[in-house]
Amino acid sequence: MVDAIVQAGLLILREEGADKLTTKRIAERAGVSIGSLYQYFVDKEDVVESVYREQHSEFWDAAVRWVPKLAARPLEEAIALIVDAGIQRHRRLHDLHPDFYPDHAVRYTLSTFNPEGRDRASEWVKMILECHRDRLAVSPDRGAFLLTRTLGGIFISVTRERSHMLGEPALREELIRMLLALVATPDRAET
């Protein structure tokens, strides 16, 4: 029943928009009574929180498959793919509920939300950076920490203050350039 309610909330957000999201509509779409919905959720914001947690968990599941493959790519390409995934993810989460997400984005950065309670984002980026040790200006561990925290902070700020930038190609290029300058040796940071 909980899954049906969360899926109903997601479908309403995607197909009808946040303004149509009410507990009554969620219950109708899930095929449950309003009383059943309130047995598991306090209000519609609680349902939205569960929708976002589910979306984030799906991202983690996908990342398990694609992040290890990035280690074999050139450093510039690996960082570009990390940036692309971050932009796509934050844009999708923002577009799902533009009023909810900016206030809660900090809960869904890769370094703060993870199902296992550990910093998998830094672990994965460290694994990628270790394959490019000869190109780094910092240790893979420090580089992974700096890269994930910098990118997470920027995405939070962009989401809260300038969400339109998530759709601008210039943001991607600026982030890639900045992150390469952050971790790669100066003479090798150019792409």
DRENVEXLUM-20899 format. One record per residue (C-alpha): z, x, y negated; residue in one letter. Coordinates in nm, 2 decimals. Layout:
<pts>
<<Z X Y> "A">
...
</pts>
This chain:
<pts>
<<0.00 0.00 0.00> "M">
<<0.08 0.28 -0.24> "V">
<<-0.25 0.45 -0.17> "D">
<<-0.43 0.11 -0.24> "A">
<<-0.25 0.08 -0.57> "I">
<<-0.33 0.43 -0.68> "V">
<<-0.70 0.39 -0.57> "Q">
<<-0.72 0.06 -0.76> "A">
<<-0.58 0.23 -1.07> "G">
<<-0.84 0.51 -1.04> "L">
<<-1.12 0.26 -0.99> "L">
<<-1.02 0.06 -1.29> "I">
<<-1.00 0.37 -1.51> "L">
<<-1.34 0.49 -1.39> "R">
<<-1.53 0.16 -1.39> "E">
<<-1.36 -0.06 -1.65> "E">
<<-1.18 0.18 -1.88> "G">
<<-0.82 0.25 -1.98> "A">
<<-0.80 -0.06 -2.20> "D">
<<-0.85 -0.28 -1.89> "K">
<<-0.57 -0.11 -1.70> "L">
<<-0.27 -0.35 -1.66> "T">
<<-0.03 -0.39 -1.37> "T">
<<-0.17 -0.74 -1.31> "K">
<<-0.53 -0.60 -1.29> "R">
<<-0.42 -0.31 -1.07> "I">
<<-0.24 -0.54 -0.83> "A">
<<-0.55 -0.77 -0.82> "E">
<<-0.78 -0.48 -0.75> "R">
<<-0.55 -0.34 -0.48> "A">
<<-0.52 -0.68 -0.32> "G">
<<-0.14 -0.68 -0.35> "V">
<<0.11 -0.90 -0.53> "S">
<<0.25 -0.79 -0.86> "I">
<<0.59 -0.78 -0.70> "G">
<<0.46 -0.54 -0.44> "S">
<<0.33 -0.31 -0.71> "L">
<<0.67 -0.31 -0.88> "Y">
<<0.83 -0.22 -0.56> "Q">
<<0.67 0.12 -0.57> "Y">
<<0.58 0.17 -0.94> "F">
<<0.79 0.12 -1.26> "V">
<<0.49 0.04 -1.48> "D">
<<0.12 0.11 -1.53> "K">
<<0.20 0.46 -1.67> "E">
<<0.37 0.53 -1.34> "D">
<<0.05 0.43 -1.16> "V">
<<-0.16 0.65 -1.40> "V">
<<0.07 0.94 -1.33> "E">
<<0.01 0.89 -0.96> "S">
<<-0.37 0.87 -1.02> "V">
<<-0.35 1.21 -1.20> "Y">
<<-0.14 1.37 -0.93> "R">
<<-0.40 1.25 -0.67> "E">
<<-0.69 1.39 -0.88> "Q">
<<-0.51 1.72 -0.91> "H">
<<-0.43 1.74 -0.54> "S">
<<-0.80 1.68 -0.47> "E">
<<-0.89 1.97 -0.70> "F">
<<-0.65 2.20 -0.51> "W">
<<-0.80 2.09 -0.18> "D">
<<-1.15 2.18 -0.31> "A">
<<-1.02 2.51 -0.46> "A">
<<-0.90 2.62 -0.12> "V">
<<-1.26 2.63 0.00> "R">
<<-1.44 2.78 -0.30> "W">
<<-1.19 3.02 -0.47> "V">
<<-1.20 3.28 -0.19> "P">
<<-1.58 3.29 -0.21> "K">
<<-1.55 3.40 -0.57> "L">
<<-1.41 3.74 -0.47> "A">
<<-1.75 3.85 -0.34> "A">
<<-1.92 3.76 -0.67> "R">
<<-1.96 4.00 -0.97> "P">
<<-1.66 3.98 -1.20> "L">
<<-1.85 3.81 -1.48> "E">
<<-1.98 3.55 -1.25> "E">
<<-1.64 3.48 -1.09> "A">
<<-1.48 3.44 -1.43> "I">
<<-1.77 3.21 -1.55> "A">
<<-1.72 2.99 -1.24> "L">
<<-1.34 2.98 -1.30> "I">
<<-1.41 2.87 -1.66> "V">
<<-1.67 2.62 -1.55> "D">
<<-1.43 2.46 -1.30> "A">
<<-1.15 2.44 -1.57> "G">
<<-1.38 2.28 -1.82> "I">
<<-1.51 2.03 -1.57> "Q">
<<-1.17 1.95 -1.44> "R">
<<-1.01 1.90 -1.78> "H">
<<-1.30 1.70 -1.92> "R">
<<-1.30 1.47 -1.61> "R">
<<-0.92 1.42 -1.64> "L">
<<-0.95 1.36 -2.02> "H">
<<-1.23 1.11 -1.98> "D">
<<-1.04 0.92 -1.72> "L">
<<-0.78 0.81 -1.97> "H">
<<-0.82 0.97 -2.32> "P">
<<-0.49 0.83 -2.45> "D">
<<-0.28 0.94 -2.15> "F">
<<-0.42 1.28 -2.07> "Y">
<<-0.37 1.47 -2.40> "P">
<<0.01 1.39 -2.39> "D">
<<0.04 1.50 -2.03> "H">
<<-0.22 1.78 -1.99> "A">
<<0.05 2.05 -1.97> "V">
<<0.16 1.89 -1.64> "R">
<<-0.18 1.95 -1.49> "Y">
<<-0.26 2.31 -1.57> "T">
<<-0.33 2.52 -1.26> "L">
<<-0.02 2.73 -1.33> "S">
<<0.23 2.44 -1.37> "T">
<<0.12 2.18 -1.11> "F">
<<0.08 2.28 -0.76> "N">
<<0.16 2.09 -0.44> "P">
<<0.33 2.38 -0.27> "E">
<<0.56 2.48 -0.56> "G">
<<0.41 2.83 -0.60> "R">
<<0.16 2.98 -0.84> "D">
<<-0.15 2.96 -0.62> "R">
<<-0.38 2.99 -0.93> "A">
<<-0.25 3.33 -1.01> "S">
<<-0.25 3.43 -0.64> "E">
<<-0.62 3.34 -0.61> "W">
<<-0.72 3.50 -0.94> "V">
<<-0.54 3.81 -0.83> "K">
<<-0.73 3.81 -0.50> "M">
<<-1.06 3.80 -0.70> "I">
<<-0.95 4.07 -0.95> "L">
<<-0.84 4.30 -0.66> "E">
<<-1.20 4.31 -0.55> "C">
<<-1.30 4.44 -0.90> "H">
<<-1.01 4.69 -0.95> "R">
<<-1.24 4.96 -1.07> "D">
<<-1.35 4.73 -1.36> "R">
<<-1.00 4.63 -1.47> "L">
<<-0.81 4.75 -1.77> "A">
<<-0.49 4.59 -1.63> "V">
<<-0.34 4.56 -1.28> "S">
<<-0.48 4.26 -1.08> "P">
<<-0.14 4.10 -1.09> "D">
<<-0.10 4.13 -1.46> "R">
<<-0.47 4.03 -1.52> "G">
<<-0.43 3.72 -1.30> "A">
<<-0.11 3.61 -1.49> "F">
<<-0.27 3.67 -1.83> "L">
<<-0.60 3.50 -1.73> "L">
<<-0.44 3.19 -1.58> "T">
<<-0.19 3.14 -1.86> "R">
<<-0.44 3.21 -2.14> "T">
<<-0.69 2.97 -1.99> "L">
<<-0.43 2.70 -1.92> "G">
<<-0.29 2.73 -2.28> "G">
<<-0.64 2.70 -2.43> "I">
<<-0.72 2.40 -2.22> "F">
<<-0.40 2.22 -2.32> "I">
<<-0.46 2.29 -2.69> "S">
<<-0.83 2.19 -2.67> "V">
<<-0.74 1.87 -2.48> "T">
<<-0.47 1.78 -2.73> "R">
<<-0.64 1.88 -3.05> "E">
<<-1.01 1.91 -3.01> "R">
<<-1.12 1.73 -2.69> "S">
<<-1.48 1.71 -2.81> "H">
<<-1.50 2.09 -2.75> "M">
<<-1.48 2.03 -2.37> "L">
<<-1.84 1.92 -2.39> "G">
<<-1.97 2.21 -2.61> "E">
<<-2.15 2.49 -2.43> "P">
<<-2.02 2.74 -2.69> "A">
<<-1.66 2.69 -2.56> "L">
<<-1.77 2.81 -2.22> "R">
<<-1.94 3.13 -2.35> "E">
<<-1.64 3.20 -2.58> "E">
<<-1.39 3.17 -2.30> "L">
<<-1.59 3.39 -2.06> "I">
<<-1.62 3.66 -2.33> "R">
<<-1.26 3.64 -2.42> "M">
<<-1.13 3.65 -2.06> "L">
<<-1.35 3.95 -1.97> "L">
<<-1.22 4.13 -2.28> "A">
<<-0.87 4.05 -2.16> "L">
<<-0.90 4.20 -1.81> "V">
<<-1.20 4.43 -1.80> "A">
<<-1.22 4.78 -1.93> "T">
<<-1.37 4.78 -2.28> "P">
<<-1.69 4.97 -2.18> "D">
<<-1.75 4.74 -1.89> "R">
<<-1.65 4.40 -2.05> "A">
<<-2.00 4.34 -2.18> "E">
<<-2.22 4.10 -1.99> "T">
</pts>
